[in-house]
Amino acid sequence: MLDSLERFVLGLRERRWANLGVALARIFLAFAFVPAGLKKVLGQPFTDPAKTGAFHDFLHAFHATGAFYSFVGVVQLSAAFLLLSQRYATAGAALLLPVLTAIFVFCWSTGVYPTATVVTIMWITTLGLFAWDLDKWRVLLAAEGATRSSPPRSRPPLDLRLWAACGLTVTALYLGVCLASAEIYRPRGAEFGKPAFYVFPLMLALVGATFGVDEVRHRRRPRQATPGSGEEVL
């Protein structure tokens, strides 16, 4: 079964559309945890203190732990920046998976179904990122002495450094919004009256521009990647 799954994943890794999906998933997953992690590191409550119920009562108690609350924020930010780096995204997915698993079970247990649905999608996406690097986990999952090397690829599906720069730039834009507005800004719908809101379309435009640049480079790239060119596969 492990061999069949690995062959399936290796086949996907040769597909440019699959590599693009993975790069985007890393960016969006990471960005989802930047505001949440910042709130915890800064000691800000994650929910309105006036709200009650199993979901909110737990979050109030979680916030009251102080150092543990901040520690979880550090873990979330660490996972986010590892994912944004693209190069170290395997470690980011491994760090994020247990965190998201706990959130996944917590949300369904407390009956916050809209939030639980979103978290479920994020959890499944993280499982996909974990499976994407199955060749790196094989030494832990396979029988002792069983090894497999990935076949060489003739042309990198993506410019890894370009997508890493995209993710880090998107995050820098968001952090700039937070500094300018003196709060961890999280839009509540289409807030056209707030200048900070317009940074989010700019972030999406940046992702689109990155895709355009990478597509042009991909078409111009020679069939055989040259060592040390900086054009790496995911």
Residue, then its C-alpha position, 0 to 999 in steps of 0.5 A: m500500500l505504501d509503495s502504491l501511494e508513493r508511486f501515485v505521489l511521485g507521479l503527481r510531483e511531475r505535474r506542474w498543476a500539482n506543484l502549483g497547488v502545493a505551493l499555494a496550499r502552503i501559502f494560504l495555510a501559513f497565512a491562516f495561522v499568522p493572525a492566530g499566532l500573533k494574537k497568542v504571542l501578544g497575549q490577546p484573547f482569541t474570542d470576545p470575553a463576553k461570549t459563553g458556551a463550551f467553545h468560548d469558555f475553553l478559549h477563555a481558559f486557554h487564554a488565561t494560561g498565559a505562557f502556554y497560550s503564548f507558546v502555542g502562538v510561537v508554534q503556529l508562527s513557526a509552522a507558518f514561516l516554515l511553510l512560507s519558506q517552501r524549502y522547509a515546508t516539510a517540517g512546517a507541515a509536520l509541526l502544523l499537523p498535530v496542532l490542526t488535529a487538536i483544533f479539528v477535534f475541539c471544533w467538532s466536539t464543541g459544535v461550532y460547525p461552520t468553523a469546524t468545516v473550515v478547519t476540516i478542509m485545512w486539516i485535510t490539506t495539511l494531510g495532503l502536504f504531509a503525503w506530498d513529501l512521503d518519500k522523506w517519511r519513508v524511512l520512518l514508515a517503511a520496514e527496516g532496510a527498505t529504501r527507495s530513491s526518487p527518479p530524476r526529474s528533467r525540468p523543475p515544475l516550479d521556481l521554488r525561490l520565487w514562490a517562497a518570496c511570494g509567501l514572505t512578501v504577502t506576510a510582510l504586507y499583512l504585518g505592515v497592515c497590522l503595524a499601521s492599524a495598531e491591531i491584528y487586522r482580520p476583516r469581517g466581510a467586505e469592509f470597503g471603508k477601511p484602507a487596510f481591507y484593500v491590502f488583501p486584494l493586493m495580496l491576491a494580485l501578488v500571488g497571481a503575478t507570481f504565477g505569471v512570472d513563474e509560467v513565463r520562466h517555466r516556458r523559457r526554462p531548458r529541459q534539463a535544469t542546471p545545478g546551482s541555478g536556484e530553480e528547484v522542485l518542491 
